[in-house]
Amino acid sequence: MERRAKKRALRAEYIYNGREYMRDYALVYGKKIEDIVKVDELSTLHPSVELEDLGNGSILYPGFINTHVHLEFSSNTTQLRYGDFLEWLYSVIEKRERVLDEATKEVMSKACMQMLESGVTGFGAISSYGLELEVCRQTPQRVTFFNELIGSIPSAADALYADFRDRVERSFECAHEERITPAIAVHAPYSVHPVLLKKAVSMARERGMPLSTHFMESRYEREWLDGAKGGFAGFFEKFFNTTVPVNSPGEFLRTFDGYPSLFVHCTHMNEQEMRHLEKEGHHIAHCPRSNRLLGCGRLPLERISSPLSLATDGLSSNYSLNIFDELKAALMMHSGADAVKLSEKLMRMVTSQAASAIASEAGVIERGAPSDFALVRLPSMPQESELLALHTILHVDRAERVWIAGEECL
């Protein structure tokens, strides 16, 4: 029998609905949000519902969404090299087995809990091997489970696709569980053969699955795909005995045409690619700390019109999965932007726009949306409501309480 959440009401000084801050409203909720009304109207409209006042300094946010995280590498702390993408990649190859072996269920569950403690009620898990599927089934958060396809050697294509297809089907076995959404990730244009790319994108289209890919993360990717030169030239010759990229950037992008998808990083995309993503309705996931640690540069937010989300990436290229750490880093990285306006944008990037990026109904506080909330508390309220986003980012490190599907889980 399905468990039903008891109808309740919450009042915070401010409720952020995914677009704006509302003052002195009450939220009536069960498993889903039933109503949002002015506090002084609650007893008239909902006489049998008991109100809980969350107190001074309280802001109720939609549960935050981390659109891109690699749980399978959660055991890494100091094993991998940072500073340069190619040096990092060589260290991943060298230390992969150790990092994966040490990423036990307990380690990955701890990573999920770190996200939950920062108010993350949903995340996009990029799964290369399917190792974290059971952890994702047990975590309280909603998980968009991106089964990743990688492989550029034609002779191995059939075996790689068979393994990928099996992992997709295993995730579909969990699809009846409300909080798991099967999805597909194509690794990157330099690492997936065009035959595999087309098969994966076709599967996503046919089955209506969220679709994601890394794109133009480093200057090495840019140089390799544009002219078969740069640091990747030696890398691909050494490991794959090839001197020719398997995709061109344009051919890769056109494969996704007509199916809005999530493109991750994009720090080295050119103007033409930027406009193509915008035209096709694709989303971009911005991972500022990962980009900084791997020497990938800064995503030019000021030039991008595509919808954006903010993500931590995995602990293979970050030091925490705390979404407030990521918000602070983004605020400081984009130093040319107005701090107040950027903060407002960043809050949308972890709520409403993040939900849209992974086809989730969460990320907003409105009637009919899932009752996923994160309560944060400021030391005092600023006089101007337009400063709420900025001060939330500056003064909050974790959520005080978290609800998912109407049930309190932190």
C-alpha positions as CSV (number, residue, x, y, z in Angstrom):
1,M,0.0,0.0,0.0
2,E,1.3,3.4,-1.0
3,R,2.4,5.5,2.0
4,R,0.5,8.9,2.0
5,A,2.1,11.9,3.6
6,K,-0.1,13.7,6.2
7,K,-1.3,17.1,5.1
8,R,0.6,19.8,6.9
9,A,1.4,23.5,6.6
10,L,4.6,25.5,6.9
11,R,5.2,29.2,7.3
12,A,8.6,30.7,6.6
13,E,9.6,34.4,6.6
14,Y,10.2,33.9,2.9
15,I,9.3,31.1,0.5
16,Y,11.4,30.9,-2.7
17,N,9.2,29.4,-5.5
18,G,12.0,28.9,-8.0
19,R,11.6,32.4,-9.5
20,E,11.0,34.9,-6.7
21,Y,10.8,35.3,-2.9
22,M,7.3,35.4,-1.3
23,R,6.8,36.9,2.2
24,D,4.4,35.7,4.8
25,Y,3.0,32.8,2.9
26,A,2.0,29.4,4.2
27,L,2.6,26.2,2.2
28,V,0.0,23.4,2.5
29,Y,1.5,20.1,1.5
30,G,1.1,16.3,1.6
31,K,3.1,14.2,-0.8
32,K,2.7,17.1,-3.2
33,I,2.1,20.8,-2.7
34,E,-1.6,21.4,-2.3
35,D,-1.7,25.2,-1.8
36,I,0.3,28.3,-1.2
37,V,-1.7,31.0,0.6
38,K,-1.2,34.2,2.6
39,V,-0.7,33.3,6.3
40,D,-3.7,35.3,7.4
41,E,-5.9,33.3,4.9
42,L,-4.8,29.8,6.0
43,S,-7.4,29.2,8.7
44,T,-10.2,30.2,6.4
45,L,-9.1,28.2,3.4
46,H,-7.7,25.2,5.3
47,P,-9.3,25.2,8.7
48,S,-8.2,21.7,9.7
49,V,-4.5,22.1,8.8
50,E,-2.1,22.8,11.7
51,L,0.5,25.4,10.9
52,E,4.2,25.1,11.8
53,D,6.0,28.5,12.0
54,L,9.6,28.0,11.0
55,G,10.7,31.1,12.8
56,N,12.9,34.2,12.3
57,G,15.4,34.1,9.5
58,S,13.7,31.2,7.8
59,I,13.7,30.8,4.0
60,L,12.0,27.7,2.5
61,Y,13.6,26.8,-0.8
62,P,12.6,24.0,-3.3
63,G,14.9,21.1,-2.7
64,F,18.1,21.9,-4.5
65,I,19.1,19.8,-7.5
66,N,22.7,18.8,-8.4
67,T,22.4,17.9,-12.1
68,H,25.8,16.2,-12.6
69,V,27.7,14.0,-10.1
70,H,29.9,10.9,-10.5
71,L,29.3,8.8,-7.3
72,E,31.5,6.0,-8.5
73,F,34.6,8.1,-7.8
74,S,33.6,9.2,-4.4
75,S,36.5,7.6,-2.6
76,N,39.0,10.0,-4.1
77,T,40.6,12.6,-1.9
78,T,44.3,13.0,-2.7
79,Q,44.8,10.2,-5.2
80,L,44.3,12.1,-8.4
81,R,46.3,15.0,-9.9
82,Y,44.8,18.4,-10.3
83,G,45.8,21.6,-12.2
84,D,45.7,20.3,-15.7
85,F,43.0,18.2,-17.4
86,L,45.4,15.8,-19.3
87,E,47.5,15.2,-16.2
88,W,44.3,14.5,-14.3
89,L,43.1,12.1,-17.0
90,Y,46.4,10.1,-16.9
91,S,46.1,9.9,-13.1
92,V,42.5,8.6,-13.4
93,I,43.8,5.8,-15.7
94,E,46.6,5.0,-13.3
95,K,44.5,5.0,-10.2
96,R,41.1,4.0,-11.6
97,E,41.0,0.5,-10.1
98,R,41.9,1.6,-6.6
99,V,39.5,4.5,-6.6
100,L,36.6,2.3,-7.8
101,D,37.4,-0.5,-5.4
102,E,37.4,1.9,-2.5
103,A,34.1,3.5,-3.5
104,T,32.1,1.1,-1.4
105,K,28.4,1.5,-0.8
106,E,29.1,3.1,2.5
107,V,31.4,5.7,0.8
108,M,28.8,6.5,-1.9
109,S,26.0,6.7,0.6
110,K,28.1,9.2,2.6
111,A,28.4,11.2,-0.6
112,C,24.7,11.2,-1.0
113,M,24.2,12.3,2.6
114,Q,26.6,15.2,2.1
115,M,24.4,16.4,-0.7
116,L,21.3,15.9,1.4
117,E,22.8,17.9,4.3
118,S,23.3,20.8,1.9
119,G,19.6,20.6,0.8
120,V,20.0,18.6,-2.3
121,T,16.8,16.5,-2.8
122,G,17.6,15.4,-6.3
123,F,20.6,14.7,-8.4
124,G,21.8,13.4,-11.8
125,A,24.1,10.4,-11.2
126,I,26.5,9.7,-14.1
127,S,27.1,5.9,-14.0
128,S,29.9,4.4,-16.0
129,Y,29.6,0.9,-14.5
130,G,26.3,0.7,-12.6
131,L,28.1,0.3,-9.3
132,E,26.0,2.9,-7.5
133,L,22.5,1.8,-8.6
134,E,21.7,0.1,-5.3
135,V,22.9,3.1,-3.4
136,C,20.7,5.4,-5.5
137,R,17.8,3.1,-4.8
138,Q,18.3,3.4,-1.1
139,T,19.1,7.2,-0.8
140,P,16.1,9.4,0.0
141,Q,16.8,11.7,-2.9
142,R,15.3,11.6,-6.3
143,V,17.9,10.3,-8.8
144,T,18.1,10.7,-12.5
145,F,20.3,7.7,-13.3
146,F,22.4,8.5,-16.3
147,N,23.8,5.3,-17.7
148,E,27.0,6.4,-19.5
149,L,28.2,5.1,-22.8
150,I,31.9,5.4,-23.7
151,G,34.0,3.7,-26.4
152,S,35.7,4.9,-29.6
153,I,37.3,1.6,-30.9
154,P,35.1,0.1,-33.7
155,S,36.1,-3.5,-32.9
156,A,34.8,-3.2,-29.3
157,A,31.6,-1.3,-30.2
158,D,29.2,-4.3,-30.1
159,A,30.5,-5.5,-26.6
160,L,30.4,-2.0,-25.2
161,Y,26.9,-1.4,-26.5
162,A,25.7,-4.7,-25.1
163,D,27.0,-3.8,-21.7
164,F,25.5,-0.4,-21.9
165,R,22.1,-1.8,-22.9
166,D,22.2,-4.2,-20.0
167,R,22.9,-1.4,-17.6
168,V,20.0,0.7,-19.0
169,E,17.6,-2.3,-18.6
170,R,18.8,-2.8,-15.0
171,S,18.0,0.9,-14.2
172,F,14.5,0.4,-15.8
173,E,13.9,-2.4,-13.4
174,C,14.0,0.4,-10.7
175,A,11.8,2.8,-12.7
176,H,8.7,1.7,-10.9
177,E,10.3,3.2,-7.8
178,E,9.1,6.7,-7.7
179,R,12.5,8.3,-7.1
180,I,14.6,6.6,-9.9
181,T,14.4,8.0,-13.4
182,P,16.5,6.0,-16.0
183,A,18.5,8.2,-18.3
184,I,21.4,8.1,-20.8
185,A,24.8,9.8,-20.8
186,V,27.0,9.9,-23.9
187,H,30.5,10.5,-22.5
188,A,32.0,13.0,-24.9
189,P,32.6,13.7,-28.7
190,Y,36.2,12.5,-28.4
191,S,35.4,9.2,-26.7
192,V,32.3,7.7,-28.3
193,H,32.2,6.2,-31.8
194,P,29.5,7.8,-34.0
195,V,27.7,4.5,-34.4
196,L,27.4,4.1,-30.6
197,L,26.5,7.8,-30.3
198,K,23.6,7.4,-32.8
199,K,22.4,4.3,-31.1
200,A,22.4,5.8,-27.7
201,V,20.7,9.0,-28.8
202,S,18.1,7.0,-30.7
203,M,17.3,4.9,-27.6
204,A,16.8,8.1,-25.5
205,R,14.4,9.5,-28.1
206,E,12.5,6.3,-28.5
207,R,12.1,5.8,-24.7
208,G,11.7,9.4,-23.7
209,M,14.8,9.3,-21.4
210,P,16.8,12.4,-20.2
211,L,20.0,12.6,-22.2
212,S,23.3,14.2,-21.2
213,T,26.9,14.5,-22.5
214,H,30.2,16.2,-21.6
215,F,31.1,18.8,-24.2
216,M,34.2,20.9,-24.8
217,E,35.5,20.6,-21.2
218,S,39.2,21.3,-21.9
219,R,41.4,23.0,-24.4
220,Y,42.8,19.5,-25.3
221,E,39.3,18.4,-26.5
222,R,39.1,21.6,-28.6
223,E,42.5,21.2,-30.2
224,W,42.0,17.5,-30.9
225,L,38.5,17.7,-32.4
226,D,39.4,20.8,-34.5
227,G,42.7,19.7,-35.9
228,A,43.9,16.3,-34.4
229,K,46.6,18.1,-32.5
230,G,47.5,19.1,-28.9
231,G,47.9,17.0,-25.9
232,F,45.2,14.5,-26.9
233,A,47.1,13.6,-30.0
234,G,49.7,11.8,-28.0
235,F,47.1,10.4,-25.6
236,F,45.0,8.8,-28.4
237,E,48.0,7.5,-30.2
238,K,49.4,5.9,-27.0
239,F,46.2,4.3,-25.8
240,F,44.1,3.8,-28.9
241,N,46.7,3.7,-31.7
242,T,44.8,6.5,-33.7
243,T,45.6,9.9,-35.0
244,V,42.1,10.8,-36.2
245,P,39.2,12.0,-34.0
246,V,36.1,9.8,-34.2
247,N,33.7,12.9,-34.4
248,S,33.8,16.4,-35.5
249,P,32.1,18.9,-33.1
250,G,29.4,19.8,-35.6
251,E,28.5,16.2,-36.5
252,F,28.4,15.4,-32.8
253,L,26.1,18.3,-32.0
254,R,23.7,17.6,-34.9
255,T,23.1,14.1,-33.6
256,F,21.2,15.7,-30.6
257,D,19.1,18.0,-32.8
258,G,15.4,18.0,-31.9
259,Y,15.9,16.4,-28.5
260,P,16.8,18.9,-25.8
261,S,19.6,17.5,-23.7
262,L,22.1,18.5,-21.0
263,F,25.5,19.5,-22.1
264,V,28.1,19.5,-19.3
265,H,31.0,22.0,-18.9
266,C,31.2,23.6,-22.3
267,T,34.0,25.9,-21.2
268,H,35.8,25.6,-24.6
269,M,32.8,25.8,-26.9
270,N,32.9,28.4,-29.7
271,E,30.3,31.0,-30.6
272,Q,28.8,28.8,-33.3
273,E,28.4,25.9,-30.9
274,M,27.0,28.2,-28.2
275,R,24.3,29.5,-30.6
276,H,23.5,25.9,-31.8
277,L,22.9,24.8,-28.2
278,E,20.6,27.8,-27.7
279,K,18.7,27.2,-30.9
280,E,18.1,23.5,-30.1
281,G,16.9,24.2,-26.6
282,H,19.7,22.4,-24.9
283,H,20.7,23.0,-21.3
284,I,24.2,23.6,-19.9
285,A,25.5,22.3,-16.6
286,H,28.1,24.5,-15.1
287,C,30.7,22.9,-12.7
288,P,33.0,25.8,-11.6
289,R,35.1,24.1,-9.0
290,S,35.8,21.1,-11.3
291,N,36.6,23.4,-14.1
292,R,39.0,25.3,-11.9
293,L,40.8,22.3,-10.4
294,L,41.3,20.7,-13.8
295,G,42.6,23.9,-15.4
296,C,39.6,24.1,-17.8
297,G,38.9,27.8,-17.5
298,R,35.7,29.7,-16.9
299,L,32.3,29.2,-18.5
300,P,31.3,32.7,-19.9
301,L,27.9,32.9,-18.3
302,E,27.4,36.4,-19.5
303,R,27.4,35.3,-23.1
304,I,25.1,32.2,-22.7
305,S,21.4,32.3,-23.4
306,S,20.8,28.6,-22.9
307,P,19.2,27.5,-19.6
308,L,21.8,26.8,-17.0
309,S,22.2,24.6,-14.0
310,L,24.9,24.4,-11.4
311,A,26.5,21.0,-10.5
312,T,29.4,19.8,-8.4
313,D,30.7,17.1,-10.7
314,G,32.2,14.2,-8.8
315,L,34.7,13.9,-6.0
316,S,37.2,12.9,-8.7
317,S,37.4,16.6,-9.6
318,N,36.1,18.3,-6.5
319,Y,36.6,18.4,-2.7
320,S,32.9,18.3,-1.6
321,L,29.4,17.6,-3.0
322,N,28.0,20.5,-0.9
323,I,25.9,22.6,-3.2
324,F,26.6,25.7,-1.1
325,D,30.3,25.3,-1.6
326,E,29.6,25.3,-5.4
327,L,27.3,28.3,-5.1
328,K,30.1,30.3,-3.3
329,A,32.7,29.2,-5.8
330,A,30.5,30.3,-8.8
331,L,29.8,33.7,-7.1
332,M,33.5,34.3,-6.7
333,M,34.6,32.9,-10.1
334,H,32.4,35.2,-12.1
335,S,33.8,38.3,-10.6
336,G,32.8,40.6,-13.5
337,A,29.1,40.0,-12.9
338,D,26.9,42.0,-10.5
339,A,26.9,40.0,-7.3
340,V,23.2,40.5,-6.6
341,K,21.9,39.6,-10.0
342,L,24.4,36.7,-10.3
343,S,23.2,35.3,-7.0
344,E,19.5,35.4,-8.1
345,K,20.6,33.5,-11.3
346,L,22.5,30.9,-9.3
347,M,19.5,30.1,-7.1
348,R,17.5,29.4,-10.3
349,M,20.4,27.2,-11.5
350,V,20.0,24.9,-8.5
351,T,16.2,24.9,-8.4
352,S,13.8,25.5,-11.3
353,Q,16.4,25.5,-14.1
354,A,18.1,22.4,-12.7
355,A,14.8,20.5,-12.6
356,S,14.1,21.4,-16.2
357,A,17.6,20.2,-17.2
358,I,16.9,16.7,-16.0
359,A,13.1,16.6,-16.8
360,S,12.1,16.7,-13.1
361,E,8.8,18.0,-11.7
362,A,10.6,19.2,-8.6
363,G,12.7,22.4,-8.2
364,V,9.7,24.7,-7.7
365,I,7.3,25.5,-5.0
366,E,3.9,25.6,-6.7
367,R,0.6,23.7,-6.6
368,G,1.0,20.1,-7.8
369,A,4.8,20.0,-7.5
370,P,6.5,17.4,-5.3
371,S,6.8,18.4,-1.7
372,D,10.6,18.7,-1.8
373,F,11.9,21.5,0.4
374,A,15.1,22.8,2.0
375,L,14.9,25.1,5.0
376,V,17.8,27.5,5.5
377,R,18.2,30.2,8.1
378,L,19.9,33.5,7.9
379,P,21.4,35.2,11.0
380,S,19.1,38.1,10.3
381,M,17.0,39.2,7.4
382,P,18.3,41.9,5.0
383,Q,16.0,44.9,4.6
384,E,15.9,44.5,0.9
385,S,14.4,41.2,-0.4
386,E,16.6,41.4,-3.5
387,L,19.6,40.6,-1.3
388,L,18.1,37.2,-0.1
389,A,19.8,35.1,-2.7
390,L,23.2,36.7,-2.1
391,H,23.0,36.4,1.6
392,T,21.8,32.8,1.4
393,I,24.9,31.9,-0.6
394,L,27.2,33.9,1.7
395,H,25.9,32.8,5.1
396,V,24.5,29.3,4.6
397,D,26.6,26.1,4.6
398,R,24.0,23.5,5.1
399,A,20.2,23.0,5.2
400,E,18.6,23.1,8.7
401,R,15.8,20.7,7.6
402,V,14.9,18.8,4.4
403,W,11.7,17.3,3.2
404,I,11.2,14.9,0.2
405,A,7.8,13.9,-1.0
406,G,6.4,15.5,2.1
407,E,8.4,13.5,4.6
408,E,11.2,15.1,6.7
409,C,14.5,13.3,6.0
410,L,17.0,15.6,7.7
